[in-house]
C-alpha cells in the first residue's frame, strides 16, 4: 500500500463545509469554504446569492 493522494489533495484538505440559507426562499444547502465571497445559485429557486452574506451561523 502506498501513501499517495490524488493531484490537488494538499490544496483541498483544509476546506470546510459551510451552510447557506437563501434570503429569497429560505432553502438551506452546503458549499465548501472556498466558495465564500463568490456568487452562488440557490438550488431551489435559482436566485444568485452572495455566499458570504448567506452563510448560517454554526
Secondary structure, 3 states (H helix, E strand, C coil): CCCCCCCCHHHHCCCCEEEEECCCCCCEEEEEHHHCCCEEECCCCCCEEEHHHHECCC
